[in-house]
Structures are given as C-alpha cells and as structure tokens.
Amino acid sequence: MMTNGVEQGVRDGVALYDRGVACSTGSGGTLLDLVEAHKWFNLAAISGFVPAQVARAEVAMDMSAREIAEAQRKARAWLTGSMRAH
C-alpha cells in the first residue's frame, strides 16, 4: 500500500508527464517544443513516474546537447521555484 506522499508523487508525475506529452506532440493547443517536453518528462521522472524516463530518452534522441542542457536548466529552475512555494 502506498503512503499519501508516494501517492501524491505519482499523481504529480502523471500530470507532469502529460504536459511533456503535449509539448512533444503539439497536442491540446500546445506548441511543439522538445526542450519543454524534455523538462516536463525530466520532472515527471524525478517524481518517480517511470514511463517519463523512457519518454525523456526518446525526446532526447531528437535534440542537440545544447537543447538538452537548456531543458535540464529549466527543470532545475522549476524545482527551485516549486520548493520556494512550499
């Protein structure tokens, strides 16, 4: 049985993953943006949502090293901002 914290992390991971899917496919009115997709998949993977690790790797195959570095910077900035909000 999962604890409330783990359950919340999985739910958050799914939401972050869904944002990554939208950015990686340009669906739901979202512009196609692989840097943003990688960022959201990375955040979902950090939260423990395993399918995001696969999606992040797949998106990274179509990105330059510079784009991946930018996505990682954006993920760190988001985490930093998110931690301040709590």
mmCIF file as gemmi writes it, N, C-alpha and C atoms, coordinates in Angstrom:
data_model
loop_
_atom_site.group_PDB
_atom_site.id
_atom_site.type_symbol
_atom_site.label_atom_id
_atom_site.label_alt_id
_atom_site.label_comp_id
_atom_site.label_asym_id
_atom_site.label_entity_id
_atom_site.label_seq_id
_atom_site.pdbx_PDB_ins_code
_atom_site.Cartn_x
_atom_site.Cartn_y
_atom_site.Cartn_z
_atom_site.occupancy
_atom_site.B_iso_or_equiv
_atom_site.pdbx_formal_charge
_atom_site.auth_seq_id
_atom_site.auth_asym_id
_atom_site.pdbx_PDB_model_num
ATOM 1 N N . MET Axp A 1 ? 0.838 -1.184 0 1 0 ? 1 A 1
ATOM 2 C CA . MET Axp A 1 ? 0 0 0 1 0 ? 1 A 1
ATOM 3 C C . MET Axp A 1 ? 0.878 1.242 0 1 0 ? 1 A 1
ATOM 4 N N . MET Axp A 2 ? 0.551 2.214 -0.857 1 0 ? 2 A 1
ATOM 5 C CA . MET Axp A 2 ? 1.367 3.419 -0.952 1 0 ? 2 A 1
ATOM 6 C C . MET Axp A 2 ? 0.981 4.401 0.153 1 0 ? 2 A 1
ATOM 7 N N . THR Axp A 3 ? 1.984 5.168 0.593 1 0 ? 3 A 1
ATOM 8 C CA . THR Axp A 3 ? 1.705 6.225 1.553 1 0 ? 3 A 1
ATOM 9 C C . THR Axp A 3 ? 1.147 7.424 0.805 1 0 ? 3 A 1
ATOM 10 N N . ASN Axp A 4 ? 0.543 8.342 1.54 1 0 ? 4 A 1
ATOM 11 C CA . ASN Axp A 4 ? -0.034 9.528 0.905 1 0 ? 4 A 1
ATOM 12 C C . ASN Axp A 4 ? 1.009 10.315 0.125 1 0 ? 4 A 1
ATOM 13 N N . GLY Axp A 5 ? 2.213 10.442 0.648 1 0 ? 5 A 1
ATOM 14 C CA . GLY Axp A 5 ? 3.269 11.164 -0.059 1 0 ? 5 A 1
ATOM 15 C C . GLY Axp A 5 ? 3.639 10.504 -1.373 1 0 ? 5 A 1
ATOM 16 N N . VAL Axp A 6 ? 3.728 9.199 -1.367 1 0 ? 6 A 1
ATOM 17 C CA . VAL Axp A 6 ? 4.057 8.464 -2.586 1 0 ? 6 A 1
ATOM 18 C C . VAL Axp A 6 ? 2.916 8.585 -3.588 1 0 ? 6 A 1
ATOM 19 N N . GLU Axp A 7 ? 1.691 8.438 -3.111 1 0 ? 7 A 1
ATOM 20 C CA . GLU Axp A 7 ? 0.536 8.576 -3.993 1 0 ? 7 A 1
ATOM 21 C C . GLU Axp A 7 ? 0.515 9.959 -4.647 1 0 ? 7 A 1
ATOM 22 N N . GLN Axp A 8 ? 0.775 10.986 -3.857 1 0 ? 8 A 1
ATOM 23 C CA . GLN Axp A 8 ? 0.8 12.353 -4.393 1 0 ? 8 A 1
ATOM 24 C C . GLN Axp A 8 ? 1.913 12.496 -5.422 1 0 ? 8 A 1
ATOM 25 N N . GLY Axp A 9 ? 3.076 11.916 -5.157 1 0 ? 9 A 1
ATOM 26 C CA . GLY Axp A 9 ? 4.179 11.986 -6.104 1 0 ? 9 A 1
ATOM 27 C C . GLY Axp A 9 ? 3.841 11.341 -7.433 1 0 ? 9 A 1
ATOM 28 N N . VAL Axp A 10 ? 3.15 10.194 -7.383 1 0 ? 10 A 1
ATOM 29 C CA . VAL Axp A 10 ? 2.753 9.513 -8.615 1 0 ? 10 A 1
ATOM 30 C C . VAL Axp A 10 ? 1.746 10.363 -9.381 1 0 ? 10 A 1
ATOM 31 N N . ARG Axp A 11 ? 0.751 10.924 -8.671 1 0 ? 11 A 1
ATOM 32 C CA . ARG Axp A 11 ? -0.238 11.785 -9.338 1 0 ? 11 A 1
ATOM 33 C C . ARG Axp A 11 ? 0.447 12.99 -9.974 1 0 ? 11 A 1
ATOM 34 N N . ASP Axp A 12 ? 1.374 13.603 -9.238 1 0 ? 12 A 1
ATOM 35 C CA . ASP Axp A 12 ? 2.114 14.737 -9.785 1 0 ? 12 A 1
ATOM 36 C C . ASP Axp A 12 ? 2.928 14.293 -10.998 1 0 ? 12 A 1
ATOM 37 N N . GLY Axp A 13 ? 3.541 13.123 -10.921 1 0 ? 13 A 1
ATOM 38 C CA . GLY Axp A 13 ? 4.328 12.603 -12.032 1 0 ? 13 A 1
ATOM 39 C C . GLY Axp A 13 ? 3.496 12.404 -13.286 1 0 ? 13 A 1
ATOM 40 N N . VAL Axp A 14 ? 2.283 11.919 -13.104 1 0 ? 14 A 1
ATOM 41 C CA . VAL Axp A 14 ? 1.392 11.72 -14.249 1 0 ? 14 A 1
ATOM 42 C C . VAL Axp A 14 ? 1.046 13.072 -14.875 1 0 ? 14 A 1
ATOM 43 N N . ALA Axp A 15 ? 0.746 14.068 -14.047 1 0 ? 15 A 1
ATOM 44 C CA . ALA Axp A 15 ? 0.409 15.404 -14.563 1 0 ? 15 A 1
ATOM 45 C C . ALA Axp A 15 ? 1.596 16.018 -15.3 1 0 ? 15 A 1
ATOM 46 N N . LEU Axp A 16 ? 2.785 15.871 -14.747 1 0 ? 16 A 1
ATOM 47 C CA . LEU Axp A 16 ? 3.99 16.401 -15.395 1 0 ? 16 A 1
ATOM 48 C C . LEU Axp A 16 ? 4.251 15.664 -16.706 1 0 ? 16 A 1
ATOM 49 N N . TYR Axp A 17 ? 4.06 14.353 -16.69 1 0 ? 17 A 1
ATOM 50 C CA . TYR Axp A 17 ? 4.229 13.536 -17.886 1 0 ? 17 A 1
ATOM 51 C C . TYR Axp A 17 ? 3.249 13.989 -18.975 1 0 ? 17 A 1
ATOM 52 N N . ASP Axp A 18 ? 2.012 14.226 -18.592 1 0 ? 18 A 1
ATOM 53 C CA . ASP Axp A 18 ? 1.004 14.677 -19.559 1 0 ? 18 A 1
ATOM 54 C C . ASP Axp A 18 ? 1.408 15.999 -20.205 1 0 ? 18 A 1
ATOM 55 N N . ARG Axp A 19 ? 2.01 16.893 -19.432 1 0 ? 19 A 1
ATOM 56 C CA . ARG Axp A 19 ? 2.496 18.152 -20.002 1 0 ? 19 A 1
ATOM 57 C C . ARG Axp A 19 ? 3.609 17.879 -21.008 1 0 ? 19 A 1
ATOM 58 N N . GLY Axp A 20 ? 4.487 16.93 -20.682 1 0 ? 20 A 1
ATOM 59 C CA . GLY Axp A 20 ? 5.554 16.557 -21.602 1 0 ? 20 A 1
ATOM 60 C C . GLY Axp A 20 ? 5.014 15.988 -22.899 1 0 ? 20 A 1
ATOM 61 N N . VAL Axp A 21 ? 3.99 15.16 -22.794 1 0 ? 21 A 1
ATOM 62 C CA . VAL Axp A 21 ? 3.365 14.581 -23.992 1 0 ? 21 A 1
ATOM 63 C C . VAL Axp A 21 ? 2.798 15.698 -24.86 1 0 ? 21 A 1
ATOM 64 N N . ALA Axp A 22 ? 2.104 16.637 -24.245 1 0 ? 22 A 1
ATOM 65 C CA . ALA Axp A 22 ? 1.52 17.752 -25.003 1 0 ? 22 A 1
ATOM 66 C C . ALA Axp A 22 ? 2.604 18.538 -25.731 1 0 ? 22 A 1
ATOM 67 N N . CYS Axp A 23 ? 3.714 18.815 -25.059 1 0 ? 23 A 1
ATOM 68 C CA . CYS Axp A 23 ? 4.809 19.577 -25.68 1 0 ? 23 A 1
ATOM 69 C C . CYS Axp A 23 ? 5.532 18.769 -26.758 1 0 ? 23 A 1
ATOM 70 N N . SER Axp A 24 ? 5.636 17.454 -26.561 1 0 ? 24 A 1
ATOM 71 C CA . SER Axp A 24 ? 6.376 16.637 -27.523 1 0 ? 24 A 1
ATOM 72 C C . SER Axp A 24 ? 5.568 16.322 -28.775 1 0 ? 24 A 1
ATOM 73 N N . THR Axp A 25 ? 4.252 16.469 -28.68 1 0 ? 25 A 1
ATOM 74 C CA . THR Axp A 25 ? 3.401 16.159 -29.826 1 0 ? 25 A 1
ATOM 75 C C . THR Axp A 25 ? 2.68 17.381 -30.385 1 0 ? 25 A 1
ATOM 76 N N . GLY Axp A 26 ? 2.722 18.48 -29.654 1 0 ? 26 A 1
ATOM 77 C CA . GLY Axp A 26 ? 1.992 19.673 -30.084 1 0 ? 26 A 1
ATOM 78 C C . GLY Axp A 26 ? 0.492 19.47 -29.994 1 0 ? 26 A 1
ATOM 79 N N . SER Axp A 27 ? 0.063 18.702 -29.016 1 0 ? 27 A 1
ATOM 80 C CA . SER Axp A 27 ? -1.37 18.399 -28.889 1 0 ? 27 A 1
ATOM 81 C C . SER Axp A 27 ? -2.027 19.29 -27.841 1 0 ? 27 A 1
ATOM 82 N N . GLY Axp A 28 ? -3.339 19.313 -27.881 1 0 ? 28 A 1
ATOM 83 C CA . GLY Axp A 28 ? -4.094 20.052 -26.878 1 0 ? 28 A 1
ATOM 84 C C . GLY Axp A 28 ? -3.872 21.544 -26.907 1 0 ? 28 A 1
ATOM 85 N N . GLY Axp A 29 ? -3.566 22.077 -28.079 1 0 ? 29 A 1
ATOM 86 C CA . GLY Axp A 29 ? -3.333 23.511 -28.186 1 0 ? 29 A 1
ATOM 87 C C . GLY Axp A 29 ? -1.945 23.948 -27.747 1 0 ? 29 A 1
ATOM 88 N N . THR Axp A 30 ? -1.085 22.992 -27.442 1 0 ? 30 A 1
ATOM 89 C CA . THR Axp A 30 ? 0.283 23.285 -27.018 1 0 ? 30 A 1
ATOM 90 C C . THR Axp A 30 ? 1.201 23.264 -28.232 1 0 ? 30 A 1
ATOM 91 N N . LEU Axp A 31 ? 2.114 24.221 -28.292 1 0 ? 31 A 1
ATOM 92 C CA . LEU Axp A 31 ? 3.081 24.237 -29.381 1 0 ? 31 A 1
ATOM 93 C C . LEU Axp A 31 ? 4.098 23.119 -29.199 1 0 ? 31 A 1
ATOM 94 N N . LEU Axp A 32 ? 4.53 22.535 -30.298 1 0 ? 32 A 1
ATOM 95 C CA . LEU Axp A 32 ? 5.583 21.517 -30.267 1 0 ? 32 A 1
ATOM 96 C C . LEU Axp A 32 ? 6.872 22.171 -29.78 1 0 ? 32 A 1
ATOM 97 N N . ASP Axp A 33 ? 7.423 21.653 -28.688 1 0 ? 33 A 1
ATOM 98 C CA . ASP Axp A 33 ? 8.627 22.228 -28.087 1 0 ? 33 A 1
ATOM 99 C C . ASP Axp A 33 ? 9.353 21.111 -27.348 1 0 ? 33 A 1
ATOM 100 N N . LEU Axp A 34 ? 10.408 20.575 -27.978 1 0 ? 34 A 1
ATOM 101 C CA . LEU Axp A 34 ? 11.112 19.439 -27.378 1 0 ? 34 A 1
ATOM 102 C C . LEU Axp A 34 ? 11.871 19.814 -26.111 1 0 ? 34 A 1
ATOM 103 N N . VAL Axp A 35 ? 12.349 21.053 -26.022 1 0 ? 35 A 1
ATOM 104 C CA . VAL Axp A 35 ? 13.04 21.488 -24.799 1 0 ? 35 A 1
ATOM 105 C C . VAL Axp A 35 ? 12.064 21.44 -23.624 1 0 ? 35 A 1
ATOM 106 N N . GLU Axp A 36 ? 10.87 21.994 -23.821 1 0 ? 36 A 1
ATOM 107 C CA . GLU Axp A 36 ? 9.853 21.964 -22.766 1 0 ? 36 A 1
ATOM 108 C C . GLU Axp A 36 ? 9.407 20.53 -22.485 1 0 ? 36 A 1
ATOM 109 N N . ALA Axp A 37 ? 9.261 19.724 -23.525 1 0 ? 37 A 1
ATOM 110 C CA . ALA Axp A 37 ? 8.867 18.331 -23.334 1 0 ? 37 A 1
ATOM 111 C C . ALA Axp A 37 ? 9.888 17.601 -22.473 1 0 ? 37 A 1
ATOM 112 N N . HIS Axp A 38 ? 11.168 17.772 -22.778 1 0 ? 38 A 1
ATOM 113 C CA . HIS Axp A 38 ? 12.231 17.124 -22.005 1 0 ? 38 A 1
ATOM 114 C C . HIS Axp A 38 ? 12.174 17.585 -20.561 1 0 ? 38 A 1
ATOM 115 N N . LYS Axp A 39 ? 11.964 18.89 -20.351 1 0 ? 39 A 1
ATOM 116 C CA . LYS Axp A 39 ? 11.864 19.43 -18.992 1 0 ? 39 A 1
ATOM 117 C C . LYS Axp A 39 ? 10.747 18.722 -18.224 1 0 ? 39 A 1
ATOM 118 N N . TRP Axp A 40 ? 9.548 18.652 -18.807 1 0 ? 40 A 1
ATOM 119 C CA . TRP Axp A 40 ? 8.422 18.04 -18.095 1 0 ? 40 A 1
ATOM 120 C C . TRP Axp A 40 ? 8.638 16.545 -17.882 1 0 ? 40 A 1
ATOM 121 N N . PHE Axp A 41 ? 9.188 15.846 -18.879 1 0 ? 41 A 1
ATOM 122 C CA . PHE Axp A 41 ? 9.478 14.42 -18.7 1 0 ? 41 A 1
ATOM 123 C C . PHE Axp A 41 ? 10.52 14.221 -17.601 1 0 ? 41 A 1
ATOM 124 N N . ASN Axp A 42 ? 11.517 15.088 -17.555 1 0 ? 42 A 1
ATOM 125 C CA . ASN Axp A 42 ? 12.543 15.003 -16.523 1 0 ? 42 A 1
ATOM 126 C C . ASN Axp A 42 ? 11.929 15.18 -15.139 1 0 ? 42 A 1
ATOM 127 N N . LEU Axp A 43 ? 11.072 16.174 -14.997 1 0 ? 43 A 1
ATOM 128 C CA . LEU Axp A 43 ? 10.415 16.414 -13.707 1 0 ? 43 A 1
ATOM 129 C C . LEU Axp A 43 ? 9.518 15.241 -13.323 1 0 ? 43 A 1
ATOM 130 N N . ALA Axp A 44 ? 8.823 14.672 -14.289 1 0 ? 44 A 1
ATOM 131 C CA . ALA Axp A 44 ? 7.978 13.506 -14.012 1 0 ? 44 A 1
ATOM 132 C C . ALA Axp A 44 ? 8.828 12.31 -13.592 1 0 ? 44 A 1
ATOM 133 N N . ALA Axp A 45 ? 9.965 12.139 -14.245 1 0 ? 45 A 1
ATOM 134 C CA . ALA Axp A 45 ? 10.868 11.034 -13.896 1 0 ? 45 A 1
ATOM 135 C C . ALA Axp A 45 ? 11.41 11.222 -12.482 1 0 ? 45 A 1
ATOM 136 N N . ILE Axp A 46 ? 11.763 12.443 -12.136 1 0 ? 46 A 1
ATOM 137 C CA . ILE Axp A 46 ? 12.266 12.731 -10.784 1 0 ? 46 A 1
ATOM 138 C C . ILE Axp A 46 ? 11.204 12.4 -9.741 1 0 ? 46 A 1
ATOM 139 N N . SER Axp A 47 ? 9.933 12.632 -10.084 1 0 ? 47 A 1
ATOM 140 C CA . SER Axp A 47 ? 8.854 12.357 -9.13 1 0 ? 47 A 1
ATOM 141 C C . SER Axp A 47 ? 8.572 10.866 -8.995 1 0 ? 47 A 1
ATOM 142 N N . GLY Axp A 48 ? 9.236 10.05 -9.819 1 0 ? 48 A 1
ATOM 143 C CA . GLY Axp A 48 ? 9.089 8.601 -9.706 1 0 ? 48 A 1
ATOM 144 C C . GLY Axp A 48 ? 8.207 7.958 -10.756 1 0 ? 48 A 1
ATOM 145 N N . PHE Axp A 49 ? 7.768 8.732 -11.75 1 0 ? 49 A 1
ATOM 146 C CA . PHE Axp A 49 ? 6.91 8.177 -12.8 1 0 ? 49 A 1
ATOM 147 C C . PHE Axp A 49 ? 7.8 7.573 -13.879 1 0 ? 49 A 1
ATOM 148 N N . VAL Axp A 50 ? 7.973 6.254 -13.837 1 0 ? 50 A 1
ATOM 149 C CA . VAL Axp A 50 ? 8.936 5.54 -14.68 1 0 ? 50 A 1
ATOM 150 C C . VAL Axp A 50 ? 8.724 5.745 -16.192 1 0 ? 50 A 1
ATOM 151 N N . PRO Axp A 51 ? 7.485 5.752 -16.715 1 0 ? 51 A 1
ATOM 152 C CA . PRO Axp A 51 ? 7.331 5.951 -18.164 1 0 ? 51 A 1
ATOM 153 C C . PRO Axp A 51 ? 7.944 7.27 -18.661 1 0 ? 51 A 1
ATOM 154 N N . ALA Axp A 52 ? 8.07 8.225 -17.771 1 0 ? 52 A 1
ATOM 155 C CA . ALA Axp A 52 ? 8.673 9.504 -18.162 1 0 ? 52 A 1
ATOM 156 C C . ALA Axp A 52 ? 10.152 9.339 -18.492 1 0 ? 52 A 1
ATOM 157 N N . GLN Axp A 53 ? 10.826 8.392 -17.87 1 0 ? 53 A 1
ATOM 158 C CA . GLN Axp A 53 ? 12.243 8.153 -18.173 1 0 ? 53 A 1
ATOM 159 C C . GLN Axp A 53 ? 12.4 7.717 -19.624 1 0 ? 53 A 1
ATOM 160 N N . VAL Axp A 54 ? 11.507 6.849 -20.07 1 0 ? 54 A 1
ATOM 161 C CA . VAL Axp A 54 ? 11.553 6.366 -21.45 1 0 ? 54 A 1
ATOM 162 C C . VAL Axp A 54 ? 11.243 7.509 -22.414 1 0 ? 54 A 1
ATOM 163 N N . ALA Axp A 55 ? 10.202 8.26 -22.111 1 0 ? 55 A 1
ATOM 164 C CA . ALA Axp A 55 ? 9.81 9.375 -22.975 1 0 ? 55 A 1
ATOM 165 C C . ALA Axp A 55 ? 10.914 10.419 -23.058 1 0 ? 55 A 1
ATOM 166 N N . ARG Axp A 56 ? 11.56 10.7 -21.936 1 0 ? 56 A 1
ATOM 167 C CA . ARG Axp A 56 ? 12.664 11.673 -21.91 1 0 ? 56 A 1
ATOM 168 C C . ARG Axp A 56 ? 13.797 11.213 -22.821 1 0 ? 56 A 1
ATOM 169 N N . ALA Axp A 57 ? 14.136 9.932 -22.765 1 0 ? 57 A 1
ATOM 170 C CA . ALA Axp A 57 ? 15.202 9.387 -23.608 1 0 ? 57 A 1
ATOM 171 C C . ALA Axp A 57 ? 14.832 9.469 -25.085 1 0 ? 57 A 1
ATOM 172 N N . GLU Axp A 58 ? 13.574 9.178 -25.394 1 0 ? 58 A 1
ATOM 173 C CA . GLU Axp A 58 ? 13.132 9.23 -26.79 1 0 ? 58 A 1
ATOM 174 C C . GLU Axp A 58 ? 13.182 10.652 -27.342 1 0 ? 58 A 1
ATOM 175 N N . VAL Axp A 59 ? 12.725 11.614 -26.559 1 0 ? 59 A 1
ATOM 176 C CA . VAL Axp A 59 ? 12.754 13.014 -26.983 1 0 ? 59 A 1
ATOM 177 C C . VAL Axp A 59 ? 14.206 13.481 -27.154 1 0 ? 59 A 1
ATOM 178 N N . ALA Axp A 60 ? 15.071 13.045 -26.241 1 0 ? 60 A 1
ATOM 179 C CA . ALA Axp A 60 ? 16.473 13.469 -26.273 1 0 ? 60 A 1
ATOM 180 C C . ALA Axp A 60 ? 17.172 13.036 -27.559 1 0 ? 60 A 1
ATOM 181 N N . MET Axp A 61 ? 16.706 11.955 -28.18 1 0 ? 61 A 1
ATOM 182 C CA . MET Axp A 61 ? 17.33 11.491 -29.421 1 0 ? 61 A 1
ATOM 183 C C . MET Axp A 61 ? 17.166 12.504 -30.551 1 0 ? 61 A 1
ATOM 184 N N . ASP Axp A 62 ? 16.147 13.344 -30.455 1 0 ? 62 A 1
ATOM 185 C CA . ASP Axp A 62 ? 15.891 14.36 -31.489 1 0 ? 62 A 1
ATOM 186 C C . ASP Axp A 62 ? 16.378 15.744 -31.084 1 0 ? 62 A 1
ATOM 187 N N . MET Axp A 63 ? 17.199 15.823 -30.035 1 0 ? 63 A 1
ATOM 188 C CA . MET Axp A 63 ? 17.666 17.104 -29.516 1 0 ? 63 A 1
ATOM 189 C C . MET Axp A 63 ? 19.19 17.188 -29.57 1 0 ? 63 A 1
ATOM 190 N N . SER Axp A 64 ? 19.681 18.411 -29.648 1 0 ? 64 A 1
ATOM 191 C CA . SER Axp A 64 ? 21.127 18.638 -29.562 1 0 ? 64 A 1
ATOM 192 C C . SER Axp A 64 ? 21.537 18.65 -28.09 1 0 ? 64 A 1
ATOM 193 N N . ALA Axp A 65 ? 22.817 18.517 -27.838 1 0 ? 65 A 1
ATOM 194 C CA . ALA Axp A 65 ? 23.334 18.575 -26.465 1 0 ? 65 A 1
ATOM 195 C C . ALA Axp A 65 ? 22.995 19.923 -25.831 1 0 ? 65 A 1
ATOM 196 N N . ARG Axp A 66 ? 23.04 20.975 -26.594 1 0 ? 66 A 1
ATOM 197 C CA . ARG Axp A 66 ? 22.709 22.317 -26.088 1 0 ? 66 A 1
ATOM 198 C C . ARG Axp A 66 ? 21.233 22.385 -25.668 1 0 ? 66 A 1
ATOM 199 N N . GLU Axp A 67 ? 20.358 21.799 -26.466 1 0 ? 67 A 1
ATOM 200 C CA . GLU Axp A 67 ? 18.929 21.799 -26.134 1 0 ? 67 A 1
ATOM 201 C C . GLU Axp A 67 ? 18.66 20.985 -24.865 1 0 ? 67 A 1
ATOM 202 N N . ILE Axp A 68 ? 19.342 19.857 -24.724 1 0 ? 68 A 1
ATOM 203 C CA . ILE Axp A 68 ? 19.18 19.033 -23.521 1 0 ? 68 A 1
ATOM 204 C C . ILE Axp A 68 ? 19.65 19.801 -22.292 1 0 ? 68 A 1
ATOM 205 N N . ALA Axp A 69 ? 20.782 20.467 -22.417 1 0 ? 69 A 1
ATOM 206 C CA . ALA Axp A 69 ? 21.298 21.267 -21.3 1 0 ? 69 A 1
ATOM 207 C C . ALA Axp A 69 ? 20.31 22.37 -20.925 1 0 ? 69 A 1
ATOM 208 N N . GLU Axp A 70 ? 19.703 23 -21.908 1 0 ? 70 A 1
ATOM 209 C CA . GLU Axp A 70 ? 18.715 24.042 -21.649 1 0 ? 70 A 1
ATOM 210 C C . GLU Axp A 70 ? 17.495 23.455 -20.92 1 0 ? 70 A 1
ATOM 211 N N . ALA Axp A 71 ? 17.045 22.293 -21.357 1 0 ? 71 A 1
ATOM 212 C CA . ALA Axp A 71 ? 15.909 21.635 -20.711 1 0 ? 71 A 1
ATOM 213 C C . ALA Axp A 71 ? 16.233 21.291 -19.258 1 0 ? 71 A 1
ATOM 214 N N . GLN Axp A 72 ? 17.449 20.832 -19.02 1 0 ? 72 A 1
ATOM 215 C CA . GLN Axp A 72 ? 17.857 20.498 -17.652 1 0 ? 72 A 1
ATOM 216 C C . GLN Axp A 72 ? 17.917 21.746 -16.779 1 0 ? 72 A 1
ATOM 217 N N . ARG Axp A 73 ? 18.405 22.851 -17.337 1 0 ? 73 A 1
ATOM 218 C CA . ARG Axp A 73 ? 18.424 24.116 -16.595 1 0 ? 73 A 1
ATOM 219 C C . ARG Axp A 73 ? 17.009 24.548 -16.23 1 0 ? 73 A 1
ATOM 220 N N . LYS Axp A 74 ? 16.096 24.425 -17.196 1 0 ? 74 A 1
ATOM 221 C CA . LYS Axp A 74 ? 14.706 24.803 -16.947 1 0 ? 74 A 1
ATOM 222 C C . LYS Axp A 74 ? 14.071 23.916 -15.878 1 0 ? 74 A 1
ATOM 223 N N . ALA Axp A 75 ? 14.388 22.641 -15.876 1 0 ? 75 A 1
ATOM 224 C CA . ALA Axp A 75 ? 13.851 21.733 -14.859 1 0 ? 75 A 1
ATOM 225 C C . ALA Axp A 75 ? 14.381 22.111 -13.48 1 0 ? 75 A 1
ATOM 226 N N . ARG Axp A 76 ? 15.68 22.414 -13.394 1 0 ? 76 A 1
ATOM 227 C CA . ARG Axp A 76 ? 16.244 22.836 -12.109 1 0 ? 76 A 1
ATOM 228 C C . ARG Axp A 76 ? 15.602 24.127 -11.625 1 0 ? 76 A 1
ATOM 229 N N . ALA Axp A 77 ? 15.391 25.066 -12.527 1 0 ? 77 A 1
ATOM 230 C CA . ALA Axp A 77 ? 14.76 26.337 -12.158 1 0 ? 77 A 1
ATOM 231 C C . ALA Axp A 77 ? 13.334 26.096 -11.666 1 0 ? 77 A 1
ATOM 232 N N . TRP Axp A 78 ? 12.613 25.205 -12.332 1 0 ? 78 A 1
ATOM 233 C CA . TRP Axp A 78 ? 11.248 24.9 -11.921 1 0 ? 78 A 1
ATOM 234 C C . TRP Axp A 78 ? 11.242 24.269 -10.53 1 0 ? 78 A 1
ATOM 235 N N . LEU Axp A 79 ? 12.16 23.342 -10.31 1 0 ? 79 A 1
ATOM 236 C CA . LEU Axp A 79 ? 12.248 22.702 -8.991 1 0 ? 79 A 1
ATOM 237 C C . LEU Axp A 79 ? 12.569 23.726 -7.904 1 0 ? 79 A 1
ATOM 238 N N . THR Axp A 80 ? 13.49 24.608 -8.17 1 0 ? 80 A 1
ATOM 239 C CA . THR Axp A 80 ? 13.869 25.634 -7.216 1 0 ? 80 A 1
ATOM 240 C C . THR Axp A 80 ? 12.678 26.526 -6.893 1 0 ? 80 A 1
ATOM 241 N N . GLY Axp A 81 ? 11.965 26.956 -7.913 1 0 ? 81 A 1
ATOM 242 C CA . GLY Axp A 81 ? 10.777 27.786 -7.711 1 0 ? 81 A 1
ATOM 243 C C . GLY Axp A 81 ? 9.684 27.037 -6.982 1 0 ? 81 A 1
ATOM 244 N N . SER Axp A 82 ? 9.508 25.769 -7.297 1 0 ? 82 A 1
ATOM 245 C CA . SER Axp A 82 ? 8.488 24.949 -6.674 1 0 ? 82 A 1
ATOM 246 C C . SER Axp A 82 ? 8.787 24.75 -5.189 1 0 ? 82 A 1
ATOM 247 N N . MET Axp A 83 ? 10.033 24.564 -4.864 1 0 ? 83 A 1
ATOM 248 C CA . MET Axp A 83 ? 10.417 24.366 -3.454 1 0 ? 83 A 1
ATOM 249 C C . MET Axp A 83 ? 10.177 25.635 -2.655 1 0 ? 83 A 1
ATOM 250 N N . ARG Axp A 84 ? 10.414 26.786 -3.246 1 0 ? 84 A 1
ATOM 251 C CA . ARG Axp A 84 ? 10.178 28.057 -2.548 1 0 ? 84 A 1
ATOM 252 C C . ARG Axp A 84 ? 8.701 28.264 -2.268 1 0 ? 84 A 1
ATOM 253 N N . ALA Axp A 85 ? 7.851 27.735 -3.139 1 0 ? 85 A 1
ATOM 254 C CA . ALA Axp A 85 ? 6.41 27.921 -2.987 1 0 ? 85 A 1
ATOM 255 C C . ALA Axp A 85 ? 5.853 27.111 -1.818 1 0 ? 85 A 1
ATOM 256 N N . HIS Axp A 86 ? 6.576 26.103 -1.367 1 0 ? 86 A 1
ATOM 257 C CA . HIS Axp A 86 ? 6.065 25.247 -0.277 1 0 ? 86 A 1
ATOM 258 C C . HIS Axp A 86 ? 6.482 25.789 1.042 1 0 ? 86 A 1
